Amino acid sequence: MDKPAAKTPTANASVSEKMAILAPLIVIGLIVIGVAVVLGYRAFRTTAPPQRDLAKEAEAALARQNFRPLSEPLQTLLADAKYEPIPTQAHSLLLQSGPDFTLKDVEGKDRSLADYLKTGPVVLVFYYGYHCDHCVSQLFAINKDMEKFRELGVHVVAVSADSIELTRERYKQYGAFKFPVLSDAGNKIAEKYETYTPATEALMHGTYVISRQGKVVWTNRGETPFTENRTLIHKVAEIEGRLAKKAGGT
Amino acid sequence: MTRTAFVGAILLVVAVPALASEPVVVFNSNGGFLELTLKHEGKAIEAIVELRDEKGVPILGETENGEATIPLPAGDSFIVELKIGERTADPIRLYRTATGVEPSRVLLSYGLRPCCRSKLKREPIIAGAPDPQPEIDDAGWWDWRLGLAALVGVLLASVVALRLAFSGSNHG
């Protein structure tokens, strides 16, 4: 019976030679795999960023402002003599006729201020557009209290330079608001209400209470959305004669 | 508006909700004079007051303990300008009414007139475009460093492993 061949120095040398050839190949392979992993990770990060939820962000923005929906019945709110609404700001349109407009809603229908005023006062809101949390948060705040506004018979109308298509898309993503949202291409109406200045491209949040007679009776503008719905309800109730008259009315 | 009602209105200024972070001014006309009270978060503040009639003729005054009484300008409306410290509030147009002046309470604002607004940076939005993303911080840089460190680690480990395998086969 033949004995198994013992390893010879020549065989060992042959293994060493093979390893000497394989080693750099293995190292190069590992480098390639490493680079591929890092590049793949980077590519994944840039093409699939975390999805934003503007509705959630707007809700969070409201929470930061300590916004709370009005929980009491409308009659209780109106009967509360201790409540002091936030006063109006100065505005060149204050106690003047609010400029009329005709703008398209999300369905492409023409909506005019004059038509709304035929059936009640109007709370007109100029917002930045549906593209950041605080830009649109006032609309979410009003949406939460919309039943109170309806009960009072006031129209809430929101206006921004957003296209109808963008608003429709946002509605699909986050749901529709309970009030009309109109498209003011180029901020033409915002300019008339002095919430937009073309020369400087300065845009502001703006809220206006307009009486049935078309008179601007209360305004607030600024870089922060106005979310004190109770003040708006109070002011509308006052001009509609649903509040007991108090000293220092406006 | 009677003086008692005016005092009542002044008291109401104190109770203005927290959202009203700027001073509030209360106006009343009384016997040919404009009475005004200026408060910020319930505390009286001082201001230089300028009234201008429709022709732009000025009448100057100033508050004392947050109150001022100044002759009413002629005309159906007039402008009130308040300078508090170095800041001048947006002018307020007051209208004479049968019962006094309107608006009777105003939350002061600053620089909101079209002439005085500065540019707001805003990206145009196109329908169908992806939502704007939050600004990316320098995390990417750290990702690269971590990646490189991992790569170097893997290489070193491979070299050591190969070296061991080498020496094992040589002595085997």
Chai-1 contact restraints between the chains, C-beta under 6 A:
chainA,res_idxA,chainB,res_idxB,connection_type,confidence,min_distance_angstrom,max_distance_angstrom,comment,restraint_id
A,V15,B,S169,contact,1.0,0.0,6.0,A-B,restraint_1
A,M19,B,F166,contact,1.0,0.0,6.0,A-B,restraint_2
A,A23,B,L162,contact,1.0,0.0,6.0,A-B,restraint_3
A,V27,B,S158,contact,1.0,0.0,6.0,A-B,restraint_4
A,L30,B,V154,contact,1.0,0.0,6.0,A-B,restraint_5
A,L30,B,S158,contact,1.0,0.0,6.0,A-B,restraint_6
A,G34,B,L151,contact,1.0,0.0,6.0,A-B,restraint_7
A,G34,B,V154,contact,1.0,0.0,6.0,A-B,restraint_8
A,V38,B,G147,contact,1.0,0.0,6.0,A-B,restraint_9
A,P49,B,Q133,contact,1.0,0.0,6.0,A-B,restraint_10
A,R52,B,D131,contact,1.0,0.0,6.0,A-B,restraint_11
A,E84,B,L12,contact,1.0,0.0,6.0,A-B,restraint_12
A,E84,B,A15,contact,1.0,0.0,6.0,A-B,restraint_13
A,E84,B,V16,contact,1.0,0.0,6.0,A-B,restraint_14
A,I86,B,P17,contact,1.0,0.0,6.0,A-B,restraint_15
A,I86,B,L19,contact,1.0,0.0,6.0,A-B,restraint_16
A,I86,B,A20,contact,1.0,0.0,6.0,A-B,restraint_17
A,P87,B,V24,contact,1.0,0.0,6.0,A-B,restraint_18
A,P87,B,R105,contact,1.0,0.0,6.0,A-B,restraint_19
A,P87,B,V106,contact,1.0,0.0,6.0,A-B,restraint_20
A,P87,B,L107,contact,1.0,0.0,6.0,A-B,restraint_21
A,T88,B,P103,contact,1.0,0.0,6.0,A-B,restraint_22
A,Q89,B,L107,contact,1.0,0.0,6.0,A-B,restraint_23
A,Q89,B,S109,contact,1.0,0.0,6.0,A-B,restraint_24
A,A90,B,D90,contact,1.0,0.0,6.0,A-B,restraint_25
A,A90,B,I92,contact,1.0,0.0,6.0,A-B,restraint_26
A,A90,B,V106,contact,1.0,0.0,6.0,A-B,restraint_27
A,L95,B,Y95,contact,1.0,0.0,6.0,A-B,restraint_28
A,G129,B,I125,contact,1.0,0.0,6.0,A-B,restraint_29
A,H131,B,I125,contact,1.0,0.0,6.0,A-B,restraint_30
A,S163,B,A127,contact,1.0,0.0,6.0,A-B,restraint_31
A,E165,B,A127,contact,1.0,0.0,6.0,A-B,restraint_32
A,L166,B,I125,contact,1.0,0.0,6.0,A-B,restraint_33
A,L166,B,A127,contact,1.0,0.0,6.0,A-B,restraint_34
A,E169,B,A127,contact,1.0,0.0,6.0,A-B,restraint_35
A,E194,B,P114,contact,1.0,0.0,6.0,A-B,restraint_36
A,T197,B,P114,contact,1.0,0.0,6.0,A-B,restraint_37
A,T197,B,R117,contact,1.0,0.0,6.0,A-B,restraint_38
A,T200,B,R117,contact,1.0,0.0,6.0,A-B,restraint_39
A,T200,B,K119,contact,1.0,0.0,6.0,A-B,restraint_40
A,E201,B,K119,contact,1.0,0.0,6.0,A-B,restraint_41
A,A202,B,R117,contact,1.0,0.0,6.0,A-B,restraint_42
A,A202,B,K119,contact,1.0,0.0,6.0,A-B,restraint_43
A,A202,B,L120,contact,1.0,0.0,6.0,A-B,restraint_44
A,L203,B,L120,contact,1.0,0.0,6.0,A-B,restraint_45
A,R221,B,L112,contact,1.0,0.0,6.0,A-B,restraint_46
A,E228,B,L19,contact,1.0,0.0,6.0,A-B,restraint_47
A,A247,B,A5,contact,1.0,0.0,6.0,A-B,restraint_48
A,A247,B,G8,contact,1.0,0.0,6.0,A-B,restraint_49
A,A247,B,A9,contact,1.0,0.0,6.0,A-B,restraint_50
A,G248,B,A9,contact,1.0,0.0,6.0,A-B,restraint_51
A,G248,B,L12,contact,1.0,0.0,6.0,A-B,restraint_52
A,G248,B,V26,contact,1.0,0.0,6.0,A-B,restraint_53
A,G248,B,S104,contact,1.0,0.0,6.0,A-B,restraint_54
A,G248,B,R105,contact,1.0,0.0,6.0,A-B,restraint_55
A,T250,B,E102,contact,1.0,0.0,6.0,A-B,restraint_56
A,T250,B,P103,contact,1.0,0.0,6.0,A-B,restraint_57
A,T250,B,S104,contact,1.0,0.0,6.0,A-B,restraint_58
A,T250,B,R105,contact,1.0,0.0,6.0,A-B,restraint_59
